[in-house]
Amino acid sequence: MALSFLDREHTVAPHGYSRWLIPPAALAVHLCIGQAYATSVYKNSLIAHFDTSNTAIGIIFSIAIVMLGVSAAVMGTWVERVGPRKAMFTSACFWGAGFLVGALGIATKQLWLVYLGYGFIGGIGLGIGYISPVSTLIKWFPDRPGLATGMAIMGFGGGALVASPLSGELLSRYDGGFDPTDPASVASGNSVVLLFITLGIGYFLFMMLGVFTVRVPEEGWLPEGFDPVTVEKKTLVTTRDVSAANAIKTRQFWLLWVVLFCNVTAGIGILEQAAPMIQDFFRAADGNSTVAAAAAGGFVGLLSIGNMAGRFIWSSTSDYTGRKPIYMLYLGLGMVLYFCLASFGSSSTILFVLLAFVILTFYGGGFATVPAYLRDLFGTFQVGAIHGRLLTAWSLAGVAGPLIINGFLDASGGEPGTLTAGDYRPALFTMVGVLAIGFIANLLIRPVASKFHEPETSTRESAGAEGRR
């Protein structure tokens, strides 16, 4: 059969295969699907093309993020069963097809087709692609799971750093009148159609590099010189396995769900209002809207770097500190930083940028560390499927964060462009409370009770059966 190379049995690594080829394979997928953070490049062009509102176009991104969480939760067990290669290939097909269907919608001025394409179909590709390398990376790096997942998930946070300039350059080539450096510049609908077609095909081909490279270790493989006992002696690290079905019955899963929800809600609160916040600050400081717009562009780029760097740095650090202590840092110090941002952030540009930057490193670090936290609590048996279910917290936080921020801003009565630092304070103080809830939930996490553990023979037999498929 032509696609038999996708089967799990054909992805078992030969003797001597380097595990350091796996993170680049995961990055090949995550860098592509990380384009979801770069939709602002062509948002105004879509608004003009469809002659509609910000909200109507913003729904495209919202659908994609919701479908990320839903597909990751629903398809998580399937991803574990069929292995990373078939899952990554499926992700590439959905992600690429989403752009092509979206291009058709733009060409025919049928906005619902863009919802269906980029939002629904592409969102399924997002969810499957996000979780597909997770359990494989953890199996290849039992000694450094935080490092491994941090390297891969860093790609999702950094995808916008590649996609934003790439999309702007392509639009300027397809439409000579479009200036990617001018926030007010609008590209033609035809140029956005060509952009979507180019990205759909290009991302599919690039993701194939990961599909052909990824491998799973043979049963019983361990890194040279690695002693599992050294890891198993650490706090909260289990020596047993918990299935995805049983994991959602545990208190630990739902406590960690709350932890992720709170961390993401607070981070999105900064991401959602990053450009307007810095613009309002500079406008109030010198009254120069041009300087404000330029500062906002640089600020958003800096936050993207913080988001990406935090995914690697903090997740890798968790291999030494443990997962629970690192989340105490994310949430505990995060509360302090949010309080300072609300109270003193408007007093100094450098202070404002520094506080927001560190907050975004914690936001990214929370995403990258959570797969390793799940491995510690529930073992490696179905960690990818458990991760998929946990990502529903991300979907809900993607709705809650903007609602909290925008709700307070609307209640202030100020019009866009006239807001001040004081208008943001109630929302920022609310985020302190959100992080406090997550901090308490993290403190309550304990080892999983033995009644939820899988019999050791059943996990071995299951792994063996999957390896023979």
N, C-alpha and C positions, 0 to 999 in steps of 0.2 A: 504494500500500500504506500502511496506517494508520501503521506504524512506520518508514516510509522516512526520516523526519526524523532517525533515529538513525544513518543511514549516514554514513560518514566524508566522503563527497563533499558532504554537506549541512552539514558543520560547519566548512568553510573560512571564515575570517573575512573580512568585506568590508573594503575599503580604509578606513583610519581607525579600525578597531576598537581599543579600548584594551586593551592587554595586562594592565592592572591589574585587569581583571574576571576574569581566570583564577584568581588565588589565592583570591578569595572563593568561586568555583565549586568549587575543590578543598576549601576549608574546609567547605563545605556537606556534603560527603561525610565528611571526616575527623572533624568534630565528632560526627557521628552514630555512626560505627563505633567512636569512642573510648569509647563507653559500655561497652565490654568491660572497662575498668578500674574500673567502678562496681558490679560484681556483688555486692560485700560488703554493699550496702544491704539486699538481700533474701535473702542467703545463709542467715541464721538462720531466716527464715520458711520457706524451702524445706526446711531440715533438719527443722523441726517438722512441716510439712505432710506430708512423705513418711516421717516417723519413721525417719530414716536418719542416717548419719554425716557428719562434715565432709568426709571423703575422697570419699564418694559424690557429694556436691554439688560439691565442688571439681573433679571430673572434667569437669563441664560446661565450665568455663573452659579446662581443659587441652585438651579436644577442639577448642574454638574456635581456640586459638592454634596447635595443630598443623595444623589445616585452613587457617589463614591462610597458613602457610609452604608447605604442599603446593599449595594452589590458586594462590598467587602464582607458584610455580615452574612448574606445569603449564600455567597459562593465560596466562603472561606474553607469549608470542609472539602468541597470539590477541588480547590486549589491544592490542599494537602494531599488528596488522593491521587491526582494525575501528575503532580510534580511541577517544578518551576518552568520547564521548557514549554509545555503545552499551555500553561497559564499565561506566560509572558507572550506567547504567540497570539493567544486569544485577546489579550489586552491590546496588542498592537493592531489587530484587526478592528476591534471596536473603536479604538482611539483614532486610527486613520479614517475609518468609515464615518465617524462623527464629523470630521472636518469636511468630507466630501458631501455628505447630506446637508451640512450647514451651508456649503458653497451653493448647492442647488437652491436652498431656501433664499439666500441673498440674491442670486441671479433672477429668481422668479418673484422676488419681493413677498415671499410667504414666510413671515416671522415664525409661524408654528413649526416650520421645517427646521429652522435654526434651533428652536427649543428641542425638537426631536433629535437632531443631529448632534450638535456640540453638547447640548445639555444632557439628554437622556442616553443616547448611544455612547457618546464620548465619556459621559460620567461612569458608565459601566466599565469602560476601559480604564478609567482612572482608578476605580476601586480594586479591580483585579490586578492591575499593574502595581499598585501601591503595596499590596500584601504578598505578591507572588514570590519575591526573593527572600522574605523575612525568615521563614523557618529554615531555608537552605543555608543562609548566612550563619544562623545560630548553630547549625549542625557542623559547619566547617570551622567555626571559631568558638568552640565551647570554652576556651580559655579567655577570650576577649569578645563576648557577645555585644557589649556596648560599642566597642570600636567598630565592629563589623556592620551593625545596623546603622551606626552613625555615618559611616562612609557612604552607604547607599541612600539613606533618607536625606542626607545632605544635598543630594542631587535634586530632590523635589523642591527644597527651599531655594536652591540656586538656579532652578530652571528658568525663572523669570529673568535672571541676569543675562542669560543667553537669548531667550526668546524675545525680550523687549527690544534690544537693538536690532536683532535679526528681522523681526516683524516690521520695524520702522524702516529699515533699509530696503526690504522687499517692496513695501508700499511705495516708497519714493521712486523705485525703479519702474513699478507698474503704473504709477501716476506721477508724471513729472512736476505737477503742481503741488504735491504734498511735501511738507517740510517736517520731518520727524522731530526736529528740535523746537518746533513751535506748538505749544499745547492747544492752540486754537485752530491749527491746520486740520482740514478734513479731507480724507481720501475719497475717491469715487467708489461707488458700489462695485464696479467692474474690477477695480484693483483689489478690493477686499475679497472678491470671488477668487481671483488668481492667487491671493495670499493663502486662503483656506485650502485650495487645491495643492499648492506647493507644500504647505505644512503637513497636510494629510499624507501625501506620498513620502515626503522627506522623513517625517517622524516614523512612519512604518518601516522604512528601510533602515534607519538608525537603530530602531528597537530590535531589528533582526540580528544585529551584532550581538546583543545580549542573549537572544534566543539560541543562537548557534554556539555561544561560549559557555553558557551555564551548565553545570554538572552537579550531581548529588554525590556525597561520599558513599563508599561501600559500607555495608553494615559492619559496625564495630570499629570503624576507623577513628583514630585519635591523632592529634598533632604530635610530632616527635617531641619527647621529653615532657609531655603534659600528663599530670597526675590528677584525675577527676576528684580525688579526695580533697585537694587543696581548695577547690571551688565549693564542694559540698559542705565544707566546714563553715562557710560564711553564713551570716544571719539571713533567714528567709529563703535560702536556696534549697530547693527540694531535691531529693534523690529519686523521687517517684514521678509518675505522670498523671495528668488529669485530662480527660477528654473535653472537647468543646461543649458537649451537651451537659456535662457535670460542672464545668467551670462557671457557667452562668447561674448555677444554683448556689454558688458560694458567696459569702459576704465579701471576700477579698476582691472578687471580680467587680462587684458594684461599688465598693469603696474606691477601687482604682478607676472605675468609670467616672466617678465624681471628681477624682483628682485630675484626670485628663480634661474633663469638661470645664472645670474651673480654670485650669492653666490656659486652655485654648481660648475660652471666652475673654479672659483678660488680655491675651496677646492680640486677638482680633480687634479688641477695642482700640489698641494703638494702630494696628494696620489699617483699620477702616477709616480712621480720621487723621492719619499721619500728615498727608499733604495739607488739608484744611487747617489743622492745628498749627503747623509751623508758619503757614501763610498768615493766619490771624495774628500770630505773635510778631512776625516781622512787620506786618502792616501797622500794628499798634505802636511798634518801636520807631519806625521811620516813615510810615505813610507811603512807602514806595511799593506799589503792587508788582512792578516788574522784578524787583529784588525778591519779593515774597514768592513769586512763581518760580524763579530760579532756585531759591533756597529750598522750596518744597521738592523740586525734582531731585536735587542732590540728597536731601534728607531721606526720601523714599528709597533711593538707591543704597544709601548707607544702611538703612534698616534691613534691606534685603540681604546685605552682606552679613549683618548681625544674625539674622534668621538662619542663614546657611551655616555660618561658622559655629553657632551654638549647637547645631545638630551634631557636629563632629566633636567639638571640644568637650562639651559637657557630657555627652553620651560616653565618650572614651574615658573621661574622668570617673564615671560611675563604676567602671570595672575595678577601681581601686577603693572608692569610698563606699560602694554599695548603692543600690537603687533607692532605698528609702531615704537615706541621708541626702542624696542629691536632689530629691523632690522636696525635702525640707528647705533646701537652699532656693530652689525655683520659687516655691510658694511663700516661704518666710521672708527671704530677702526681697522677693517680688512685692510683698505688701509694703515694706519700707520704701522701696523705690517708687511705687505708685503714690504713696503718701507724700513723698518729697516732690514728685512731679506735680501733684495737685497744689501743694503748699508753696513751693519755692521755684518751680520750673520756669515761671515767667520772669524770674529775676535775672537770668543769664542764659544766653543762647547756648553756650558750651555745656552748661549744666543740663539744660533741657535735652539736647541731643544725646549726651552721655547717658542720662537716665533711660531715655527711650531705647537707646541701642542695647543696653544691658537687659532691659525687660524683654526685648525681642530675641536675645540669645537664649533666655530662659524658655521663651515660647517654642523656639526651634528645638532646644534641648529636650523639652518635654515630649515632643513627637518621637525623637530618635531614641530616647531611653526607654520608652514604654514597652517595646518588644522584648528587651532584655529583662525588664521587671516581670513581664508575663512568663518568661522562661524560668526565672527564679521561683515564681510561685507555683506554676503549673507544669513545668517540665517541657520537653521538646516534642512530645507525641503529636499534638495538634495545635501548636503554638500559633501557627499562621491563621488557623480558623478562629481561635480565640481572639487574636489581634483584630481580625475582621469584624467580629461582633463588638469589640471595644470601640472601634472607630465610629460607631453610631453617636458617640459622645461628641466627636468632631462635627458631625452633621448638625446636631442640635446647637452646639456652640456657635456654628457659623450663622445661625439665625439669631441666637440670643445676644451675642456680642454687639452686632450692629443695632439691634432693637434697643438695648440699654443705652448706648451712646446717643443714638439719634433721638430717642425718646426724651432724654434730658435736654438735648439741644433744642428740640422743638418746643419744649415746655418753657424754655428761657424767653421765647418770643422774638429772638433775634433772627434777622434774615441772613442767608448765606452771604459771606463777605463782610458782615458787620459784627461777627461774634468776637468775644474777647476771651482771655484766659479764664476769667471768672465764670464764664458760661460752661466751661468744660469741667470745672471742679466737682460738681455733684456726681457726674458720671465717673470721674477718676476715683473719687472716694468710694463709690459703689463697688468698683473693681477691687479695692482693698478688702471689702467684705466678701466678695466672691472668692478671692484667693485664701482668705481665712477659713472658709468652708472647706476648700481643698486641702489646706494644711492640716485641719483636724481629721479629715478622712484618711490622709496618709498616715497620721500617727496611729490610727486604729487598725492598720493592716498588720495581720499576724500570719504565721504559717497556715497553710490549708490543712483542714482536718483530714485524717487518714481515711475516713469513710468515703471521701470523694476520689481517692486514688484508684487508678486502674490496676488490675492484677498484672504483675510483672510479665507473666507468660503471655497475656493477651496483647500487650503492646509490642512484644517481640514478634509474635505471630503476625500481627497486623503489618508491622514494618516489613517483615519478610514477604508477605503476600503482595504488598504494594510494589516491592522491589521486583517481583516476578511478573508483574503486569506489563 
